[in-house]
Amino acid sequence: MERELITEKLERLIAEYIGDIKMDNDSDLMAQPAVLQPHSMAALFLDIEREFSIDLNALVPRLNLFSPRAITDEIFLLVS
């Protein structure tokens, strides 16, 4: 799967949770003030797991920053 396609799908998923808020791809979704509440973040990651057919146990430990760009990079590595 191409990185651009992963980015598009991830942006669509995130938009379902944050609405029309414009977000920087390097912004941490869990930074203060939190963009997403903990239950919404958990639901987002479950959606990511389903959308990309990846194991969250493989994805989440690899993330130092929960930004869209970092998540895309790790998904790309996992599905390549």
C-alpha positions in Angstrom: 0.0 0.0 0.0 1.3 3.4 -0.9 2.1 6.0 1.8 -0.2 8.5 0.1 -3.1 6.1 0.3 -2.4 5.4 4.0 -2.3 9.1 4.7 -5.6 9.7 2.9 -7.3 6.9 4.8 -5.8 8.0 8.1 -6.9 11.6 7.6 -10.4 10.4 6.8 -10.5 8.3 10.0 -9.2 11.2 12.2 -11.6 13.6 10.7 -14.5 11.4 11.8 -13.3 12.0 15.4 -12.2 15.7 15.3 -14.6 17.1 12.7 -13.4 20.0 10.5 -10.5 21.0 12.8 -7.5 21.5 10.6 -4.6 19.5 12.1 -0.9 19.6 11.5 0.4 16.2 10.5 3.2 16.5 13.1 0.8 17.4 16.0 0.6 14.8 18.8 -3.1 13.6 19.1 -2.5 13.0 22.8 -0.7 16.3 23.6 -2.2 18.8 26.0 -4.7 20.2 25.4 -5.8 16.8 24.1 -7.2 16.8 20.6 -9.0 13.6 21.4 -10.4 12.3 24.7 -9.0 8.8 25.8 -12.1 6.9 24.8 -12.1 8.6 21.3 -8.4 7.8 20.9 -9.1 4.2 21.7 -12.0 4.0 19.2 -9.8 5.7 16.6 -7.1 3.1 17.0 -9.6 0.3 16.8 -10.8 1.8 13.5 -7.1 2.0 12.3 -6.7 -1.6 13.2 -9.7 -2.6 11.1 -9.0 -0.3 8.2 -5.4 -1.3 7.7 -5.7 -5.0 8.9 -2.8 -4.5 11.4 -2.3 -5.6 15.0 -2.4 -2.7 17.4 0.0 -4.6 19.6 2.5 -4.2 16.7 1.7 -0.6 16.0 1.3 1.2 19.3 4.6 0.2 20.9 6.5 1.6 17.9 5.0 5.1 18.3 7.0 7.7 20.2 4.6 10.4 19.0 1.0 9.9 18.2 0.9 12.3 15.2 -0.7 11.5 11.9 2.7 11.5 10.2 4.2 9.1 12.7 1.2 6.8 12.6 1.3 6.8 8.8 5.0 5.9 8.8 4.6 3.0 11.1 1.5 1.6 9.3 3.5 1.9 6.1 6.3 -0.3 7.6 3.8 -2.8 9.0 1.9 -3.3 5.7 4.9 -3.2 3.4 
